[in-house]
Every structure is written in structure tokens, then in C-alpha cells.
């Protein structure tokens, strides 16, 4: 069994209104040292695959087909082998 820990963020060239609002709120709360906030999403997907290579291919497929809008979002992932 494998667990993919997937982090998705808007591409740097895409405006992030939620991140900007959070950034402004933090500044209003006195956190002037915060320079930039980008808001994204975190997903965990557990699945079966025979080996790491197949698991990586499965994560790439899941992300490109459904989990990530690759036109405006980038993603990274960490793959962890877990006991069934």
C-alpha cells in the first residue's frame, strides 16, 4: 500500500485572492513580517501498487486527470509506503 501526500498551489503567475486576503488580515493583526501568503490544498490518497515506480505513475495520473488543474496549479508529492 502507498500513501501519496500531495500539495497543490496556484502557479506563481496566477493571482491568489484568498492568499492576498489572508496576507492583509495577518498584517492587520500585527504580523508585518509576513511577506507573502499562497493558499493551496493538501490531499492524502492511499492506494495499492506493486512497486514505487508504479505508485509514482499512479500519482501522476491521478493528479493530471482529476486532482490538479495543471493549467493554473502546480503540485508536489511525497510517496510513503504504508502497511496494508
N, CA, C and O atoms as a GROMACS GRO file, in nm:
protein
  336
    1UNK      N    1   0.086  -0.118   0.000
    1UNK     CA    2   0.000   0.000   0.000
    1UNK      C    3   0.090   0.124   0.000
    1UNK      O    4   0.201   0.123   0.053
    2UNK      N    5   0.039   0.227  -0.060
    2UNK     CA    6   0.112   0.353  -0.071
    2UNK      C    7   0.021   0.468  -0.030
    2UNK      O    8  -0.100   0.463  -0.050
    3UNK      N    9   0.081   0.570   0.029
    3UNK     CA   10   0.009   0.694   0.059
    3UNK      C   11   0.082   0.808  -0.011
    3UNK      O   12   0.201   0.830   0.010
    4UNK      N   13   0.008   0.879  -0.094
    4UNK     CA   14   0.062   0.997  -0.159
    4UNK      C   15   0.014   1.119  -0.082
    4UNK      O   16  -0.105   1.139  -0.061
    5UNK      N   17   0.110   1.201  -0.039
    5UNK     CA   18   0.080   1.326   0.029
    5UNK      C   19   0.104   1.436  -0.073
    5UNK      O   20   0.218   1.468  -0.106
    6UNK      N   21  -0.005   1.493  -0.123
    6UNK     CA   22   0.001   1.582  -0.239
    6UNK      C   23  -0.026   1.726  -0.196
    6UNK      O   24  -0.125   1.754  -0.128
    7UNK      N   25   0.062   1.817  -0.236
    7UNK     CA   26   0.047   1.960  -0.208
    7UNK      C   27   0.022   2.031  -0.341
    7UNK      O   28   0.100   2.017  -0.435
    8UNK      N   29  -0.086   2.108  -0.347
    8UNK     CA   30  -0.125   2.178  -0.470
    8UNK      C   31  -0.129   2.328  -0.441
    8UNK      O   32  -0.193   2.372  -0.345
    9UNK      N   33  -0.062   2.406  -0.525
    9UNK     CA   34  -0.063   2.552  -0.514
    9UNK      C   35  -0.087   2.612  -0.651
    9UNK      O   36  -0.053   2.553  -0.754
   10UNK      N   37  -0.145   2.731  -0.650
   10UNK     CA   38  -0.158   2.803  -0.776
   10UNK      C   39  -0.020   2.834  -0.831
   10UNK      O   40   0.074   2.858  -0.754
   11UNK      N   41  -0.006   2.835  -0.963
   11UNK     CA   42   0.121   2.871  -1.024
   11UNK      C   43   0.156   3.015  -0.984
   11UNK      O   44   0.065   3.096  -0.962
   12UNK      N   45   0.284   3.047  -0.974
   12UNK     CA   46   0.325   3.181  -0.932
   12UNK      C   47   0.265   3.294  -1.017
   12UNK      O   48   0.244   3.404  -0.966
   13UNK      N   49   0.238   3.268  -1.144
   13UNK     CA   50   0.184   3.372  -1.232
   13UNK      C   51   0.034   3.392  -1.214
   13UNK      O   52  -0.022   3.486  -1.272
   14UNK      N   53  -0.034   3.308  -1.136
   14UNK     CA   54  -0.178   3.317  -1.115
   14UNK      C   55  -0.205   3.393  -0.986
   14UNK      O   56  -0.148   3.363  -0.882
   15UNK      N   57  -0.293   3.492  -0.994
   15UNK     CA   58  -0.330   3.568  -0.875
   15UNK      C   59  -0.399   3.477  -0.774
   15UNK      O   60  -0.476   3.388  -0.811
   16UNK      N   61  -0.371   3.502  -0.647
   16UNK     CA   62  -0.427   3.421  -0.539
   16UNK      C   63  -0.506   3.512  -0.445
   16UNK      O   64  -0.452   3.557  -0.344
   17UNK      N   65  -0.633   3.542  -0.476
   17UNK     CA   66  -0.712   3.633  -0.393
   17UNK      C   67  -0.726   3.586  -0.249
   17UNK      O   68  -0.725   3.669  -0.157
   18UNK      N   69  -0.738   3.456  -0.227
   18UNK     CA   70  -0.751   3.405  -0.090
   18UNK      C   71  -0.619   3.426  -0.014
   18UNK      O   72  -0.620   3.462   0.104
   19UNK      N   73  -0.509   3.405  -0.080
   19UNK     CA   74  -0.379   3.430  -0.019
   19UNK      C   75  -0.359   3.577   0.012
   19UNK      O   76  -0.306   3.612   0.118
   20UNK      N   77  -0.401   3.665  -0.079
   20UNK     CA   78  -0.389   3.809  -0.058
   20UNK      C   79  -0.475   3.853   0.060
   20UNK      O   80  -0.431   3.935   0.141
   21UNK      N   81  -0.596   3.801   0.070
   21UNK     CA   82  -0.684   3.837   0.182
   21UNK      C   83  -0.623   3.791   0.314
   21UNK      O   84  -0.628   3.863   0.414
   22UNK      N   85  -0.567   3.672   0.315
   22UNK     CA   86  -0.503   3.620   0.436
   22UNK      C   87  -0.382   3.705   0.473
   22UNK      O   88  -0.361   3.735   0.590
   23UNK      N   89  -0.305   3.742   0.373
   23UNK     CA   90  -0.188   3.827   0.394
   23UNK      C   91  -0.228   3.961   0.457
   23UNK      O   92  -0.164   4.007   0.551
   24UNK      N   93  -0.334   4.023   0.405
   24UNK     CA   94  -0.382   4.151   0.459
   24UNK      C   95  -0.434   4.135   0.602
   24UNK      O   96  -0.409   4.220   0.688
   25UNK      N   97  -0.504   4.025   0.627
   25UNK     CA   98  -0.556   4.001   0.762
   25UNK      C   99  -0.441   3.983   0.861
   25UNK      O  100  -0.448   4.034   0.973
   26UNK      N  101  -0.339   3.911   0.821
   26UNK     CA  102  -0.223   3.893   0.909
   26UNK      C  103  -0.154   4.026   0.937
   26UNK      O  104  -0.112   4.052   1.050
   27UNK      N  105  -0.142   4.110   0.835
   27UNK     CA  106  -0.081   4.242   0.854
   27UNK      C  107  -0.165   4.325   0.952
   27UNK      O  108  -0.110   4.395   1.037
   28UNK      N  109  -0.297   4.318   0.938
   28UNK     CA  110  -0.386   4.393   1.027
   28UNK      C  111  -0.376   4.342   1.171
   28UNK      O  112  -0.404   4.416   1.265
   29UNK      N  113  -0.338   4.217   1.187
   29UNK     CA  114  -0.323   4.158   1.320
   29UNK      C  115  -0.185   4.185   1.380
   29UNK      O  116  -0.154   4.141   1.491
   30UNK      N  117  -0.102   4.256   1.305
   30UNK     CA  118   0.029   4.293   1.357
   30UNK      C  119   0.144   4.206   1.308
   30UNK      O  120   0.256   4.220   1.357
   31UNK      N  121   0.120   4.117   1.215
   31UNK     CA  122   0.226   4.031   1.162
   31UNK      C  123   0.287   4.094   1.037
   31UNK      O  124   0.276   4.041   0.927
   32UNK      N  125   0.352   4.208   1.057
   32UNK     CA  126   0.409   4.284   0.946
   32UNK      C  127   0.524   4.209   0.878
   32UNK      O  128   0.555   4.237   0.762
   33UNK      N  129   0.586   4.116   0.947
   33UNK     CA  130   0.699   4.043   0.889
   33UNK      C  131   0.656   3.941   0.784
   33UNK      O  132   0.741   3.889   0.712
   34UNK      N  133   0.526   3.910   0.774
   34UNK     CA  134   0.478   3.816   0.673
   34UNK      C  135   0.480   3.887   0.538
   34UNK      O  136   0.417   3.990   0.518
   35UNK      N  137   0.555   3.829   0.446
   35UNK     CA  138   0.577   3.892   0.315
   35UNK      C  139   0.474   3.848   0.211
   35UNK      O  140   0.422   3.930   0.136
   36UNK      N  141   0.446   3.719   0.206
   36UNK     CA  142   0.354   3.668   0.105
   36UNK      C  143   0.284   3.543   0.157
   36UNK      O  144   0.344   3.463   0.229
   37UNK      N  145   0.158   3.526   0.119
   37UNK     CA  146   0.081   3.406   0.154
   37UNK      C  147   0.022   3.350   0.026
   37UNK      O  148  -0.039   3.423  -0.053
   38UNK      N  149   0.040   3.220   0.004
   38UNK     CA  150  -0.024   3.149  -0.105
   38UNK      C  151  -0.108   3.039  -0.040
   38UNK      O  152  -0.059   2.965   0.044
   39UNK      N  153  -0.233   3.029  -0.080
   39UNK     CA  154  -0.323   2.930  -0.024
   39UNK      C  155  -0.339   2.817  -0.125
   39UNK      O  156  -0.358   2.841  -0.244
   40UNK      N  157  -0.332   2.695  -0.077
   40UNK     CA  158  -0.346   2.580  -0.165
   40UNK      C  159  -0.429   2.472  -0.099
   40UNK      O  160  -0.513   2.498  -0.014
   41UNK      N  161  -0.403   2.349  -0.140
   41UNK     CA  162  -0.475   2.237  -0.081
   41UNK      C  163  -0.378   2.120  -0.060
   41UNK      O  164  -0.276   2.109  -0.128
   42UNK      N  165  -0.412   2.036   0.035
   42UNK     CA  166  -0.333   1.918   0.070
   42UNK      C  167  -0.424   1.797   0.060
   42UNK      O  168  -0.535   1.798   0.113
   43UNK      N  169  -0.378   1.695  -0.008
   43UNK     CA  170  -0.456   1.573  -0.024
   43UNK      C  171  -0.372   1.453   0.016
   43UNK      O  172  -0.251   1.450  -0.007
   44UNK      N  173  -0.436   1.354   0.077
   44UNK     CA  174  -0.374   1.224   0.102
   44UNK      C  175  -0.456   1.119   0.030
   44UNK      O  176  -0.577   1.110   0.046
   45UNK      N  177  -0.387   1.040  -0.049
   45UNK     CA  178  -0.452   0.933  -0.124
   45UNK      C  179  -0.379   0.802  -0.093
   45UNK      O  180  -0.258   0.793  -0.113
   46UNK      N  181  -0.452   0.703  -0.046
   46UNK     CA  182  -0.394   0.572  -0.018
   46UNK      C  183  -0.442   0.474  -0.125
   46UNK      O  184  -0.561   0.470  -0.157
   47UNK      N  185  -0.349   0.396  -0.179
   47UNK     CA  186  -0.383   0.307  -0.290
   47UNK      C  187  -0.284   0.193  -0.298
   47UNK      O  188  -0.180   0.195  -0.232
   48UNK      N  189  -0.316   0.094  -0.378
   48UNK     CA  190  -0.228  -0.021  -0.399
   48UNK      C  191  -0.150  -0.003  -0.528
   48UNK      O  192  -0.202   0.048  -0.627
   49UNK      N  193  -0.025  -0.046  -0.525
   49UNK     CA  194   0.060  -0.050  -0.644
   49UNK      C  195   0.171  -0.150  -0.616
   49UNK      O  196   0.214  -0.162  -0.501
   50UNK      N  197   0.219  -0.220  -0.716
   50UNK     CA  198   0.318  -0.326  -0.693
   50UNK      C  199   0.455  -0.275  -0.649
   50UNK      O  200   0.527  -0.345  -0.578
   51UNK      N  201   0.493  -0.153  -0.691
   51UNK     CA  202   0.624  -0.101  -0.655
   51UNK      C  203   0.623   0.053  -0.662
   51UNK      O  204   0.523   0.113  -0.702
   52UNK      N  205   0.735   0.115  -0.624
   52UNK     CA  206   0.743   0.261  -0.620
   52UNK      C  207   0.722   0.324  -0.758
   52UNK      O  208   0.655   0.426  -0.771
   53UNK      N  209   0.779   0.262  -0.860
   53UNK     CA  210   0.766   0.317  -0.995
   53UNK      C  211   0.619   0.320  -1.038
   53UNK      O  212   0.572   0.420  -1.093
   54UNK      N  213   0.548   0.213  -1.013
   54UNK     CA  214   0.406   0.207  -1.047
   54UNK      C  215   0.326   0.305  -0.962
   54UNK      O  216   0.232   0.367  -1.010
   55UNK      N  217   0.364   0.319  -0.836
   55UNK     CA  218   0.294   0.412  -0.746
   55UNK      C  219   0.314   0.556  -0.793
   55UNK      O  220   0.219   0.635  -0.794
   56UNK      N  221   0.436   0.590  -0.833
   56UNK     CA  222   0.461   0.726  -0.884
   56UNK      C  223   0.381   0.753  -1.010
   56UNK      O  224   0.326   0.862  -1.028
   57UNK      N  225   0.375   0.654  -1.098
   57UNK     CA  226   0.297   0.670  -1.222
   57UNK      C  227   0.149   0.691  -1.188
   57UNK      O  228   0.081   0.771  -1.252
   58UNK      N  229   0.099   0.618  -1.089
   58UNK     CA  230  -0.041   0.631  -1.049
   58UNK      C  231  -0.070   0.770  -0.994
   58UNK      O  232  -0.172   0.830  -1.026
   59UNK      N  233   0.021   0.822  -0.910
   59UNK     CA  234   0.001   0.956  -0.854
   59UNK      C  235   0.001   1.060  -0.966
   59UNK      O  236  -0.084   1.149  -0.968
   60UNK      N  237   0.094   1.049  -1.058
   60UNK     CA  238   0.098   1.143  -1.172
   60UNK      C  239  -0.033   1.139  -1.251
   60UNK      O  240  -0.085   1.243  -1.291
   61UNK      N  241  -0.084   1.018  -1.272
   61UNK     CA  242  -0.210   1.003  -1.345
   61UNK      C  243  -0.328   1.064  -1.268
   61UNK      O  244  -0.409   1.136  -1.325
   62UNK      N  245  -0.336   1.034  -1.138
   62UNK     CA  246  -0.444   1.089  -1.056
   62UNK      C  247  -0.442   1.242  -1.057
   62UNK      O  248  -0.546   1.307  -1.070
   63UNK      N  249  -0.323   1.297  -1.043
   63UNK     CA  250  -0.311   1.443  -1.039
   63UNK      C  251  -0.348   1.506  -1.173
   63UNK      O  252  -0.423   1.603  -1.178
   64UNK      N  253  -0.295   1.451  -1.280
   64UNK     CA  254  -0.320   1.512  -1.411
   64UNK      C  255  -0.462   1.492  -1.462
   64UNK      O  256  -0.511   1.573  -1.539
   65UNK      N  257  -0.528   1.385  -1.419
   65UNK     CA  258  -0.663   1.358  -1.467
   65UNK      C  259  -0.773   1.421  -1.383
   65UNK      O  260  -0.879   1.454  -1.436
   66UNK      N  261  -0.749   1.440  -1.251
   66UNK     CA  262  -0.858   1.487  -1.167
   66UNK      C  263  -0.818   1.584  -1.056
   66UNK      O  264  -0.882   1.687  -1.038
   67UNK      N  265  -0.713   1.552  -0.984
   67UNK     CA  266  -0.685   1.624  -0.860
   67UNK      C  267  -0.627   1.764  -0.879
   67UNK      O  268  -0.641   1.848  -0.790
   68UNK      N  269  -0.563   1.789  -0.992
   68UNK     CA  270  -0.494   1.916  -1.014
   68UNK      C  271  -0.537   1.976  -1.148
   68UNK      O  272  -0.543   1.906  -1.249
   69UNK      N  273  -0.566   2.105  -1.147
   69UNK     CA  274  -0.589   2.177  -1.272
   69UNK      C  275  -0.451   2.225  -1.318
   69UNK      O  276  -0.405   2.332  -1.278
   70UNK      N  277  -0.387   2.146  -1.403
   70UNK     CA  278  -0.248   2.173  -1.440
   70UNK      C  279  -0.230   2.300  -1.523
   70UNK      O  280  -0.117   2.343  -1.546
   71UNK      N  281  -0.339   2.360  -1.567
   71UNK     CA  282  -0.329   2.488  -1.638
   71UNK      C  283  -0.292   2.600  -1.541
   71UNK      O  284  -0.214   2.688  -1.575
   72UNK      N  285  -0.349   2.596  -1.420
   72UNK     CA  286  -0.325   2.705  -1.324
   72UNK      C  287  -0.260   2.660  -1.193
   72UNK      O  288  -0.226   2.743  -1.110
   73UNK      N  289  -0.241   2.528  -1.175
   73UNK     CA  290  -0.186   2.479  -1.049
   73UNK      C  291  -0.061   2.394  -1.072
   73UNK      O  292  -0.048   2.325  -1.173
   74UNK      N  293   0.028   2.401  -0.975
   74UNK     CA  294   0.145   2.312  -0.968
   74UNK      C  295   0.124   2.219  -0.850
   74UNK      O  296   0.048   2.249  -0.758
   75UNK      N  297   0.192   2.106  -0.853
   75UNK     CA  298   0.182   2.014  -0.739
   75UNK      C  299   0.316   1.945  -0.714
   75UNK      O  300   0.399   1.930  -0.803
   76UNK      N  301   0.332   1.905  -0.590
   76UNK     CA  302   0.441   1.819  -0.549
   76UNK      C  303   0.381   1.710  -0.462
   76UNK      O  304   0.270   1.725  -0.410
   77UNK      N  305   0.452   1.602  -0.448
   77UNK     CA  306   0.401   1.495  -0.363
   77UNK      C  307   0.515   1.419  -0.297
   77UNK      O  308   0.628   1.416  -0.345
   78UNK      N  309   0.479   1.358  -0.186
   78UNK     CA  310   0.567   1.268  -0.114
   78UNK      C  311   0.499   1.132  -0.113
   78UNK      O  312   0.380   1.123  -0.080
   79UNK      N  313   0.570   1.030  -0.147
   79UNK     CA  314   0.514   0.895  -0.154
   79UNK      C  315   0.568   0.814  -0.038
   79UNK      O  316   0.689   0.805  -0.018
   80UNK      N  317   0.476   0.755   0.040
   80UNK     CA  318   0.514   0.679   0.160
   80UNK      C  319   0.456   0.538   0.148
   80UNK      O  320   0.337   0.522   0.121
   81UNK      N  321   0.540   0.438   0.170
   81UNK     CA  322   0.489   0.301   0.172
   81UNK      C  323   0.430   0.275   0.310
   81UNK      O  324   0.495   0.299   0.412
   82UNK      N  325   0.307   0.225   0.313
   82UNK     CA  326   0.236   0.200   0.439
   82UNK      C  327   0.196   0.054   0.446
   82UNK      O  328   0.179  -0.013   0.344
   83UNK      N  329   0.182   0.005   0.569
   83UNK     CA  330   0.138  -0.134   0.588
   83UNK      C  331  -0.008  -0.148   0.548
   83UNK      O  332  -0.087  -0.057   0.576
   84UNK      N  333  -0.046  -0.257   0.485
   84UNK     CA  334  -0.186  -0.275   0.446
   84UNK      C  335  -0.279  -0.289   0.563
   84UNK      O  336  -0.400  -0.305   0.545
   0.00000   0.00000   0.00000
